[in-house]
Amino acid sequence: MRWSDRYRLVPILGGLVLLQFSLRARLGDDRVAPDFLLLALLIYTIRAQPGRSAGAGFLVGVLRDALTPASFGAGALAHTLVGYLSAWGKAVFFAENVIVNGCLFFAGTWFRNLIVALASGRLKGGQLGWELLVWSPLQSLSTAVAGVVVLLLFGRYLAIRLSDV
């Protein structure tokens, strides 16, 4: 791998972080809008090893927890698990397909929401079911669509080979 190839990911991830804090609030309800910060983590995990992905997930989770101190620690746990499992899962599954990556983005978002909801303890009974069966799938779908668009636009630049759909 060339030296310049290592840093191709940085501008794209930086752009996703900027979208998280500038555009996401304008895309509607926070429970449905795509999570660009988690998407940046998941795109990073496509190319990284599980240990590094878990570390990146922990950093993203601590950043998210700093913004929502009511459930501090739940986001760090959830993002660490999602980072590790998604990096491990891409080695098991064929990760060069757009549909597989879209499913990875969907499952990662939904699993993160599940862990945060359970670890924070702020949702009980019907609220938990409503969150996991309605709001989480909607946010997961919007994040997956945003992720597929990013991969289709920048996949070649990121040196991620995507097979034809």
LINCORCOR-V696838 format. One record per pair of residues at least 4 apart in sequence whose C-alpha atoms are under 7 Angstrom apart, sorted by the first residue. I is the first residue (numbers start at 1). GAP is how many residues later the second one is. Records with the same first field share a line. If there is no record, write none. Layout:
I->GAP / GAP
//
This chain:
1->4
4->4
8->150
9->4 / 149
10->4
11->4
12->4
13->4 / 27
14->4
15->4
16->4 / 20 / 21 / 24
17->4 / 19 / 20
18->4
19->4 / 5 / 17
20->4 / 15 / 16 / 17
23->4
24->9
25->5
27->6
28->5
29->4
31->104 / 108
32->103 / 106 / 107 / 110
33->106 / 109
34->105 / 108 / 109 / 112
35->4 / 108
36->4
37->4
38->4
39->4 / 66 / 104 / 108
40->4
41->4 / 16 / 42
42->4 / 41 / 63
44->4
45->8 / 38 / 41 / 42
46->41 / 44
48->4 / 5 / 39
49->4 / 38
50->4 / 34 / 37 / 38
51->4 / 33
52->4
53->4 / 30 / 31 / 34
54->4 / 26 / 27 / 29 / 30
55->4 / 25
56->4
57->4 / 22 / 23 / 26
58->4 / 18 / 19 / 21 / 22
59->4
60->4 / 19
61->4 / 14 / 15 / 18
62->4 / 13 / 14
63->4
64->4 / 11
65->4 / 7 / 8 / 10 / 11
68->4
71->49
73->4
74->4 / 42 / 45 / 46
75->4 / 41
76->4
77->4
78->4 / 34 / 37 / 38
79->4 / 33
80->4
81->4
82->4 / 26 / 30
83->4
84->4
85->4
86->4
87->4
88->4
89->4
90->4 / 5
95->5 / 6
96->65 / 66 / 67
97->4 / 65 / 66
98->4 / 50 / 64 / 67
99->4
100->4
101->4
102->4 / 42 / 45 / 46
103->4
104->4
105->4 / 38 / 39 / 42
106->4 / 34 / 35 / 37 / 38
107->4
108->4
109->4 / 31
110->4 / 26 / 27 / 30
111->4
112->4
113->4 / 23
114->4 / 18
115->4
116->4
117->4 / 5 / 6
123->4 / 5
124->4
125->4
126->4
127->4
128->4
129->4
130->4 / 5
131->4 / 5
132->4
133->4
134->4
135->4
136->4
137->4
138->4
139->4
140->4
141->4
142->4
143->4
144->4
145->4
146->4
147->4
148->4
149->4
150->4
151->4
154->4
155->4 / 5 / 6
156->4 / 5
//
